C-alpha cells in the first residue's frame, strides 16, 4: 500500500503541468487538486505510523486557519464602499482560497513522511521540464500558442521570425498555459535544478538547461527573460566560488555552461521582452513630451466649485481624465470598467493629476485602487484581517502576491497563511550553515527565488500550479540523500 501510494503521488505530481493549461484550469480543478492533496495526507497518516507523531503541530495550524476564516467572514460583513454591492464578498471563494494556502504545509508533510528519495524528485523535475518546455516551444514554432500578455490572442510570429520591430504581444508565447507569470517562476526553478544536476549528475543536463533557456526567452516576461539570464550567470559564479572555497578539482567540461549564457545574450535583444521594454520607454517618452492643457472648466472647478452642480462637476472631471490619461500607461478599462469613475471620479482625477507625466505600471494602478477601497471603508481592523480576497479579485488582481495577501487577509491573516514560506527559507538557511556545500546552497537559492518571484509577480501564492511546486521544493529541502 505504501508503494501504491507513492506511485499515485508521483503520477499526480509529474502530471501537474497538464492541469495548468487553459482547457483544465478552473476553480473546480483547483478544488479537485486540494481534495487529492488532503487525501494524500490522510493516506500518509494511515500507512506511515511515524507521520502521526507531529500531528500536535499540524492540527493547531489547521484550527488557526479555520478560526481566521470565521473572523474574516464576520469582519467582512461591516464592509462599505462607494460601489453598489460592495464588490460582492463570497464566503465560498474565501474558503477555497484559504484551503489552497494551507496546501503547501499539507503537501510538504505528506512528501516528508512518504520518504521521497533523490530519484523521485529527479523524475518529477524532469517531467516538468519536458512537459512545460516542449509544449511552449512547439506551440510557438507552429504559431498556435496563446500570447503571454493576452488571455485571448494567439501569437502571429514564432522565434524564427523575431526582430526588433515585432510587437511583443504578437511574439511572447506561453503555450496553452493559463498564466505566463506562473510558468516563468516554475521555469526559473527548473533552470536552477538542471544547473545543479549538470554539475553533480551528468553533462547531458546541459540540453535541459538550453531547453529551459529558450523557453524562458519565448515566454517573454521580465522574470523569465531577464531574471533567468541573471540567475544562470549568478549560479555559474556561485559554482566557481564553491570550487574555490572547497578546493575541488575543476572540470573543464563545466565551461559548457557558457553555451546557454551566450545563446541567451545573443537572442535577448530581439526577444519579446526587449521589444516590450522599448514599447514602454517609447510610451513614457511620448507622455513626457505631450503638452497637457488644463481646460478652463477644470480651473473653474478648482476656484469656484460651489457654483457648479455636482453632476456637472463629475462630468467635467471625467472628461479631464479621458483627455489627460495616457492610454498606453493607463488604459481606459481601469477607470471605466474595473474601478469606474462613475462612482469615484475624485480618485481618478487626483490619480491622473499625480501620475500623468510619470512612467506608471499596472501594479501601481492596482495597488492604488485597493488602497483607495480600503480607505473608503475606513476600518482599522482591515489592517489586521484584510478586506477579503474575493472582494479584491472582484475589483482588480494585484500582481504582487505578498502585497495582495496583506490587503486581502491583513497582518494576522498573512502571518497565519503565509508563514510556511519564511519557515522553509529559515530551514534551508540553517541546513546550509550546518553543512556548507553546493547542494544545500542550491536548496536555499530555490526557496529564495520562489519567494522573491512571488513578491515581484502575481498569481503565485494562491494558485494550485505554484503551490504544488513549492510543496515539492519545500519537501526537497529536507532531503538529506542528495550529494
Buried (B, 14 or more C-beta within 10 A) or exposed (E): EEEEBBEBBBEBBBEBBEBBBBEEBEEEBBBBBBEBBBBBBEBBBEBBEEBEEEEEEBEEBEEBBEEBBEBBBEBBEEBEBBBEEBBEBBBEBBBBBBBBBBBBBBBBBBBBBBEBEBEBBBBBBBBBBBBBBEBBBEBBBEBBBBBBBBEEEEBEBBBEEBEEEBBBBBBBBBBBBBBBBBBBBBBBBBBBBBBBBBBEBEEEBBEBBBBBBBBBBBBBBBBBBBBBBEBBBBBBEBBEEBBEEEEEEEEEEBEBBEEBBEBBEEBBEBBBBBBBBEBBEEBBEEBEEEEEEEEEBBEBBEEEEEEBEEEEBBBBBBEBBBEBBBEEBBBEEBBBEBBBBEEBBEBBBEBBBEBBBEBBEBBBBBBBBBEBBBEBBEBEBBBBBBBBBBBBBBBBBBBBBBBBBBBBBBEBBBEBBBEBBEBBBEBBBEBBEEEEEBBBBBBBBBBEBBBBBBEBBBBBBBBBBBBBBBBBBBBBBBBEEBE
